[in-house]
Amino acid sequence: MKKLLISGAVVIVVIVVAAFVLLGNINALVKEGVEQTAPLVLKAPVALESVDISVFSGSGTLNSFRVGNPKGYKTDYAFNMGRLQVELDTASVTSDKIHIKSVLIDAPEIVFEGGFKKSNLSQLQANAEAFSGGGGDKGNSADDGAAKKLQIDRLVIRNGTISVSMGLLQGKKLSVPLPTLELTDIGKDKDASISDVLKEVLAKVNGAAIPAVQQGISKLGDVGKVRDVVEGGVKQGMGKIKGLFGK
C-alpha cells in the first residue's frame, strides 16, 4: 500500500511539473500558435514580434502584430496592430478549447485596398469562411492548431484608422476613423474554431469599414476637395463619386 501511495504521489508530481513547464512556455506557445495558424486560415502572411503574458494572471500583451494582404493586393499590410492587451485562461492554452477572457486592440492601422464589392478585407474574410467550411489544407500540425476551439468573452477595437487605397483616389491619400467595435461571447455557446472566430471578427470589421470609407469619400466631394484628390479631371472624378452614392 505504501509503495502504491508513493507511486501515485510521484505520478502527481510529474504531471504538475509537466503542466508547469508547458505553462512556463506560454509566450512561446501563443506566438507559435498565432504565426502558424493565422496564415493558414487567412491565406496571408502574419507576423508577431513578441508575446508577454503572465503565467499566473493570464494578462499580458501581443506586440507588433501585423496581418499582410492576401494574394493580388499591393499595399504593405491589411492590419498593423502595435499592441493587443489580452487576458486569458492560461490552463486552456494546452487544452482543446482556448478561452480568452478579453482582448483590447487600441489604435490599429487598417488599409482598405480595392473597392466596395471586393477588397483586401473582404478577401481575408472570404478566406476564413472557406477554411471554416472545410476548404483548408489538411494533415499538418498548423491545421491541427486551426481546428482548436476558441472562446473570446469580450473583444474591443477602438481608435482605429483606415487608410484607403482605391483607383478612384488616383494615388492620393485618404484616412478615415474606424468606429469603436465590441464583440462579446464569441464561441461561448457553440464550438467555434479559430477560423470561425476570425471570420466573425473580420465580418464585423469589414461591415464597419465600408460605410466609414464611403462616408469619407462622400465628405471629400461635399467639401469641394475633389480637385485636390483626383488629378487630371475634376468632372470625371465627381462623376465617379456621385455614381457610388446614386447622386
N, C-alpha and C positions, 0 to 999 in steps of 0.2 A: 504493500500500500504506500509506504514511504517513498519507494522508488517511482511509483506512478505519479505521486504528488510532485516530486522533484522534476520528473519528465514533463508534466503538464506546465509547471512553472517556467521551465526552460523554453517550451514552445511559446508561451505567452510573451516572454521577454523577447524572443526572436521576432515575433510578429510586431510588437511595439517598436523595437529598434528599426525594423524594416519600414514601418509606416513613417517613423520619424525621419529616416533617410530620404524617403520619397518626398515627404512634405518639405524637408530641408532643401530640396532641389526644385521647389515650386516655381521659382522665377525662370529657371531653365525649361521646365515642363510647359509653362504657359507660353513662353517665347517660341519654343519649338512647335507647339500646337498651332499657334497663330500663323507662323510662317510656312508651315507645311499644309495646313488645311484650307486657309482662306484663298490662296492662289488656285487651288484645285476647284473650289466651288465657284469662284468669280471669274476664272479664266483670265486673270490679270495679275501682274506682279504685285507682291505685298512685301513691305519691309518694316521691321520693328527693331528700333535701336536697342532698347533695354526694357526690362521689367523689374519693378521694385515693389514687391508685395510682402507684407509681414506674415510669417507662417503662423503667428499667434492670433492676430486680429483679423487677418484676411483683407485688410485695407492696404491700398498702395496705388501705384501708377504704372501705366504703359507709356513709354516715352518715345517720341518721334515715330509715330505710326503713320505710314503712307500707303495708300492703295493706288496703284497705277491704273492705266487705261486698258480696256480690252483691245483686241486686235482691230486695227483700222482707224484708230484715233491718234492724233498727233501731239496733243498737249502733254505736259510733263507728268500730270497725275490727275486723278479724279478727286481724291480726298487727301488732304495733308493735315494731320492732327498732331499738334505738338505734344499734348499730354492728355491721357484719359485717366480719370480718377475712378478706381473700381473698389468694390467691396464684395468679397466672395466667401463662400463656404469652402475653406481650404481642403477639408476632407473630401469634398466632391470632385476635386481635380483628378483624382485617380479612380473615380467611380464611372459608371456608365452614363450618369447624368450630372453635368456640371451646373452648379447652382450659383448664379451671380446675383447678389442682393441689390446692387446699384451700379450704374455706370453714368458718369458725367463727362460729356465731351464739350469742352469750352473753347470757343473761338476756332472752330475748324475752318480750313480753307478748302473750298469746293470749286471745281472747274466744271462748268456746263458747256460741253462741246457737241455741236450738231444742230438739231432742230427740235421742234416741239413734238414731232411724231416719233423721232428716233434720235437718241443722244447717247453719250458715253454712260450716263447714269441709268438710262432705261436698258442699255445693253448689259450692264452689270446685274441689274435686277432680273433680266431675262436669263442670264447665265445661271444665277442662283435658282431660279424657278426650274430650269432644265435639269440641274443637278438634283434638286429636290424631287423631281418627278422620275428620277432613275436614269437620267441621261449622262451621269458622270462615269468616268472610267473606274472600273472595279479591280479589286485584287491587289491593293498595295496598302502600306501602313498609313499613308496620308488619308486614303479613302476611309480606312477604319476609324481615323480620328473624326472625319466629317460625319460619320454615321452615329457618333455620340449624340446623346440628347443634351439639350441646353435649356435652362430656365433663367430669365432675367426679370427680376421683380420690378425694377424701375430703370428706365434709360432716358436721360435728358440730353438734348443737343441745344446749345444756346450760343448766342453771339457769333453765329456762323456767317461767313461771307461767300458769295458766289461770283466767281469771275466768269464772264460769258464769252465764249468763243464761237461766233456764228458768222457765216458768209455775209449775212445782212449788214454786219458792222464793218466789213471790209478792212479788217486788221485793227480797228480802233478798240479801245478797252472800255468795258462796261462792268461795273461791280455793283451787286445788289445784296441787301441783307437777307439771310435765311431766317424765317420766323422761328421762334423757340418751339422745339418739338419735344413731346413727352410720350413715352410708351410705357405701359405697365402690364405686369403679369404675362409677359411673353413666354409661351411654352409652359405656363403653370398648370393648366387644365388638360393638357394633351402632351403626348410625347413628341416634342418638336426637335428635329435635328438641327445641327448648326446651320445647314443650308436653308432650312425653313425660317430660322430666326433672321439670317442675313436677308432673305427675300422680303420678310415683313418690314425690316428696318429700311431697306432700300426703297420699298414701295412708299413708305412714309416720307422719306427724304425727297424722292422724285416727285411725289404728289405735291409737296410744298415748293419745290424749286421751280416747277414750270410756271405757276401763276406769279411767283416773285420775279422771274425773268421777263414774263410778258408785261407785267406792270412797269418794270424798269425801262423796257423799250418804249412802252406807251408814253411814259413821262418824258422820255428823251425827245419824242416827237412833239408832245404837247408844249414843251418849253421852247420849241423852235431851235433845238440844237442839232437837228439832223445834218445841217450843213457842216458841222464840226466832226460828225461821225461818219457820214457816207461821202466819200470823196468822189469827185467826177460825176455828179448828177444828183442834185437835190430832189428833183421831181421823181426820179426813179426810186430813190431811197424812201421818199414819203409814200409812194405808191405801194412799195413792199410792206411798209409798216402798217398802212391803212388796211391792206389786204389781210394782214394777220388778224385783225380785230373786226373785220367786216364793215369798215367805215367807208 
